[in-house]
């Protein structure tokens, strides 16, 4: 079926479904780029930073973080380390507050994905209802079995195409949204793990300085 005929068969709901599908593809590509960039550099950067910090080379450690300040965990560590004369408890609170501030970036577009997942099947269902209404409206009881059944078949086609399109958009978006949600949870757990290591190192240095 040609794309124009496909949209014609699906009815008016195909236009918002097209908008949702284009929007979902664009946001999915942005999130894929974000997570590939993050996973490719962040582990190496944090390990190198912790090695500097263990050796009490704080200047090199901070310089290393500043060069990679586009990474969420680098910004978290920098924000806490740049505060002066913190107790270990205050340092832990600073790490936790900065980690919370980075959550919106890690969960970016999740609400939009959820909206598309919820609305796309409903739009498909609306197309189904409109198609069935068109079918029944064009149905002539006295003409059943004769040649004037094009309205019925086109209405049924609209119902099936719109439903299938809505489900396809929702299923694809749901797959990627759940993948990104899993990556966010894994990333947040990873941030907590390395923040705990930094907190322990900070506590040891703080106790030595007393």
C-alpha positions as CSV (number, residue, x, y, z in Angstrom):
1,X,0.0,0.0,0.0
2,X,1.4,3.4,-0.9
3,X,2.0,5.7,2.0
4,X,-0.6,8.3,0.9
5,X,-3.2,5.5,0.6
6,X,-2.1,4.2,4.0
7,X,-2.8,7.5,5.6
8,X,-6.0,7.9,3.7
9,X,-7.1,4.5,4.9
10,X,-6.2,5.3,8.5
11,X,-8.3,8.4,8.7
12,X,-7.8,11.6,10.5
13,X,-6.1,10.1,13.5
14,X,-3.1,9.2,11.4
15,X,-1.9,12.8,11.5
16,X,-1.4,13.0,15.3
17,X,0.0,9.5,15.2
18,X,2.5,10.7,12.6
19,X,3.5,13.6,14.8
20,X,3.9,11.3,17.8
21,X,6.0,8.9,15.8
22,X,8.4,11.6,14.4
23,X,8.7,13.1,17.9
24,X,9.4,9.7,19.4
25,X,12.1,8.9,16.8
26,X,13.8,12.3,17.4
27,X,13.8,12.0,21.2
28,X,15.0,8.3,21.0
29,X,17.9,9.3,18.8
30,X,18.9,12.1,21.3
31,X,18.7,9.7,24.2
32,X,20.8,7.0,22.4
33,X,23.5,9.6,21.6
34,X,23.4,10.8,25.2
35,X,23.8,7.3,26.8
36,X,26.4,6.1,24.3
37,X,28.5,9.2,25.0
38,X,28.0,8.7,28.8
39,X,28.9,5.1,29.0
40,X,31.9,5.4,26.7
41,X,33.8,8.0,28.9
42,X,32.4,8.1,32.4
43,X,33.9,4.9,33.9
44,X,37.4,5.9,32.7
45,X,37.1,9.5,33.9
46,X,35.9,8.5,37.4
47,X,38.6,5.8,37.8
48,X,41.3,8.3,36.9
49,X,39.9,10.9,39.2
50,X,39.8,8.5,42.1
51,X,43.4,7.4,41.5
52,X,44.5,11.1,41.7
53,X,42.4,11.6,44.8
54,X,43.8,8.5,46.6
55,X,47.3,9.9,46.0
56,X,46.3,13.2,47.6
57,X,46.8,14.9,44.3
58,X,43.7,17.1,44.7
59,X,44.7,19.7,42.2
60,X,45.1,17.1,39.4
61,X,41.9,15.4,40.5
62,X,39.9,18.7,40.3
63,X,41.5,19.6,37.0
64,X,40.6,16.2,35.6
65,X,37.0,16.7,36.6
66,X,36.8,20.2,35.2
67,X,38.1,18.9,31.8
68,X,35.2,16.5,31.8
69,X,32.5,18.7,33.4
70,X,30.0,17.7,30.6
71,X,29.6,14.4,32.5
72,X,27.0,14.3,35.3
73,X,29.2,12.5,37.8
74,X,32.0,15.0,37.2
75,X,29.7,17.9,38.0
76,X,28.4,16.1,41.1
77,X,32.0,15.6,42.4
78,X,33.1,19.1,41.5
79,X,30.2,20.8,43.2
80,X,30.9,18.9,46.5
81,X,34.7,19.2,46.4
82,X,34.7,23.0,45.6
83,X,32.9,23.6,48.9
84,X,35.4,24.4,51.7
85,X,35.9,23.0,55.2
86,X,33.1,20.5,55.1
87,X,32.7,17.8,57.7
88,X,32.2,14.2,56.3
89,X,28.5,14.4,57.0
90,X,28.2,17.8,55.2
91,X,30.3,16.4,52.3
92,X,27.9,13.4,52.0
93,X,24.9,15.8,52.0
94,X,26.5,17.9,49.3
95,X,27.0,14.8,47.1
96,X,23.5,13.6,47.6
97,X,22.0,17.0,46.8
98,X,24.0,17.4,43.6
99,X,23.1,13.9,42.6
100,X,19.5,14.8,42.9
101,X,20.0,17.9,40.8
102,X,21.3,15.7,38.0
103,X,18.3,13.3,37.9
104,X,16.2,15.5,35.5
105,X,19.0,15.3,32.9
106,X,19.2,11.5,33.3
107,X,15.4,11.1,33.1
108,X,15.0,13.7,30.3
109,X,12.0,13.2,28.0
110,X,10.6,10.3,30.1
111,X,7.3,12.1,30.7
112,X,7.0,12.7,26.9
113,X,7.6,9.0,26.2
114,X,5.0,8.1,28.8
115,X,2.5,10.5,27.2
116,X,3.1,9.0,23.7
117,X,2.8,5.5,25.1
118,X,-0.6,6.4,26.7
119,X,-2.0,8.5,23.9
120,X,-1.0,6.5,20.8
121,X,-3.2,3.4,21.5
122,X,-6.1,5.7,22.5
123,X,-5.8,7.5,19.2
124,X,-5.8,4.1,17.4
125,X,-9.0,3.2,19.4
126,X,-10.5,6.5,18.4
127,X,-9.7,5.7,14.7
128,X,-11.4,2.3,15.2
129,X,-14.6,4.0,16.6
130,X,-14.6,6.6,13.8
131,X,-14.1,3.9,11.2
132,X,-16.9,1.7,12.5
133,X,-19.2,4.8,12.7
134,X,-18.4,5.5,9.0
135,X,-19.1,1.8,8.2
136,X,-22.5,1.8,9.9
137,X,-23.4,5.2,8.5
138,X,-22.8,4.0,4.9
139,X,-24.6,0.7,5.5
140,X,-27.8,0.3,3.6
141,X,-29.8,-2.7,4.8
142,X,-31.5,-3.0,1.5
143,X,-28.3,-3.0,-0.4
144,X,-26.4,-5.7,1.5
145,X,-24.9,-8.2,-0.9
146,X,-24.9,-5.7,-3.8
147,X,-22.3,-3.4,-5.1
148,X,-22.7,-0.3,-2.8
149,X,-20.4,-1.6,0.0
150,X,-17.4,0.6,-0.6
151,X,-18.3,2.8,2.4
152,X,-18.4,-0.2,4.7
153,X,-15.1,-1.6,3.5
154,X,-13.3,1.8,3.8
155,X,-14.7,2.3,7.3
156,X,-13.4,-1.1,8.4
157,X,-10.0,-0.4,6.7
158,X,-9.8,2.9,8.7
159,X,-10.6,1.1,11.9
160,X,-7.9,-1.6,11.4
161,X,-5.1,0.7,10.0
162,X,-5.5,3.3,12.8
163,X,-5.6,0.7,15.5
164,X,-2.5,-1.0,14.2
165,X,-0.6,2.3,13.7
166,X,-1.4,3.4,17.3
167,X,-0.2,0.1,18.7
168,X,3.0,0.1,16.6
169,X,3.9,3.7,17.8
170,X,3.2,2.8,21.4
171,X,5.1,-0.5,21.4
172,X,8.2,0.9,19.8
173,X,8.2,3.9,22.2
174,X,7.6,1.7,25.2
175,X,10.5,-0.5,24.3
176,X,13.0,2.4,24.2
177,X,11.4,4.2,27.2
178,X,11.9,1.1,29.3
179,X,15.5,0.7,28.0
180,X,16.3,4.3,28.9
181,X,14.6,3.9,32.3
182,X,16.8,0.9,33.0
183,X,19.9,2.8,32.0
184,X,18.9,5.6,34.3
185,X,18.5,3.3,37.3
186,X,21.8,1.6,36.5
187,X,23.5,5.0,36.2
188,X,22.1,6.3,39.4
189,X,23.2,3.2,41.3
190,X,26.6,3.6,39.7
191,X,26.8,7.2,40.8
192,X,25.9,6.2,44.4
193,X,28.6,3.5,44.3
194,X,31.4,5.9,43.3
195,X,30.1,8.7,45.4
196,X,30.4,6.3,48.4
197,X,34.0,5.6,47.5
198,X,34.8,9.4,47.3
199,X,33.0,10.0,50.6
200,X,35.1,7.3,52.2
201,X,38.4,8.8,50.9
202,X,37.2,12.3,52.0
203,X,36.5,11.0,55.5
204,X,39.9,9.4,55.8
205,X,41.7,12.6,54.6
206,X,39.5,14.7,57.0
207,X,40.4,12.5,60.0
208,X,44.1,12.6,59.1
209,X,44.0,16.4,59.0
210,X,42.6,16.6,62.5
